Amino acid sequence: YIPNPTIAHDSSKSFIHCLTKKSIPPWLIHTRSSSSYTSILKSSIRNPKFLNTAASTTPLCIVTAKKTSHIQAAVVCGRRHRVRVRARSGGHDYEGLSYRAEDRREQFAVVDLSEMRSVRVDAADGTAWVQSGATLGELYHAIWSHEPGLGFPAGVCPTVGVGGHFSGGGFGMLQRKHGLAVDHVVNATLVDARGDLLDRDAMGEDLFWAIRGGGGGGSFGIVVSWHIKLVPVPATVTVFDVARTPEHGAIDVLTKWQEIAPRMPEDIMVRVIAEPHRVTFEGMYLGTCDELLPLMHHQFPDLAMIRGDCNEMRWIESIPYIHLGSNATVADILNRSSISRVNTKNRSDYVRNTIPNHIWKKIFTMLQQVTNLGEFQMYIDPYGAKISSIHESATPFPHREGVLYNIQYITYWNGDANGTLALKWSRDLYKFMEPHVSKNPREAYANYRDLDLGRNKVVNGISSYHYARVWGKRYFRHNFERLATVKAKVDPDDYFRNEQSIPPLFK
Ligand code: FDA
């Protein structure tokens, strides 16, 4: 790690002294001089470009909390000794903001929640309490072990942490049938900026609204646990991957897909993974192949799907199958480090009007230039049905009615952590896409965090609403102002702050 020379050592010493006085056992406090510090810091860093960079600073200590009182102690001591606290659940933040700060003067500690990951399922009631440190894989597995007829609509990758994921919305293969993860949160417990533990009643409806997708990670407090309503899943689901090359009609099928996929019945989700030389139509249907085939032939004949494309399985088996491959087992979704760690840069867009065929052809010409620089994928997720039917102000996540699909652009590269050429290329593509995607604002998904959209500017000790609007409106549209108003009410001193946290708006 890069030691930060400007850190006031007295302040950090008194912060750590305060933690021990508040009964956090010393073996849960990992300071920069502890032998455990580096391995714990790195344990959930998913993007190696953040392992070694002089452009940011690392925490002065990491608290591996085991109980809620440890989180409360970290916040109370942090306030008292001017050390900010960042929560880390699964460490997947695309900009690494759960464990690094860009401003090298920033004094902060990380509260790592990976030891707080219990899942209590009440199958009779169809609900569960899940702690933020659980991964999605652990959540799905626990639900399935209690009641195979229940599931939960959240992300595709099993190593993603519940805490960060729910803080920004959370979507995956069940989004068209059931919407987002946060559409199913019925209660939560949160440690606020005073160190108090609040449930839904105690926090009030405004704050409860804000943490369901508007946290943007660490703006309002640290969410300890979430009470969620589970959803029914059928005994059999059918998963398929149909791949086409651009030379064999993939671009024409993709052009048609834009009109069809967002309007299909809610039981079917067909997403697209576009790569320079291959387009994969990856789908999940909540039912059998016999039911799916006539539906696909009627609604999407251009895909020319055949029986051999169908893979019938239980819903829980679809989780490893889709993310880890056909040889992976259900037990593999419990492995917290199953994803490979490569340098990536992620951006996102929302599309409200279909993109013409000739533009897609140009996009693929651009994609084919990238092969020398690294690798590139576009994950294109269709909206419509349930995810789009919920009012845009029901939760802070605003990308609802009228959205056809979300695009995630992922640029991968090896070697040079700066990835200069690959990044320049991905910026050029993002610029090229501008006229073809949503406008005023050009929308982006908060969970696909992108600091190129803008960073907070601190004015008189408080993050400025004026500057934050630039990125905030893109993640939250009209909900951004309400989020900032809630922030002013619950954390007027802007204690929970990062490069893209919600700033307070004082009326
Ligand atoms: P991490 O611990 O890094 O936290 C992210 C942010 O939330 C940070 O700002 C952090 O401080 C804050 N935070 C964490 N825990 C908190 C808590 N308990 N209370 C308050 N704030 C907290 N998204 C999606 O919708 N669908 C998908 O399928 C996928 N798939 C996917 C795959 C892979 C490989 C990656 C790297 C990412 C995704 N994502 C995704 C995006 C993912 O939802 C997003 O990065 C989440 O913020 C990750 O949550 P973690 O807890 O893992 O991150």
Residues whose N, C-alpha, C, O or C-beta is under 5 A from the ligand:
A	BS01	FDA	R86 A87 R88 S89 G90 G91 H92 D93 Y94 L97 S98 S132 G155 V156 C157 T159 V160 G161 V162 G163 G164 H165 S167 G170 F171 G172 G216 G217 G218 G221 I222 V223 N447
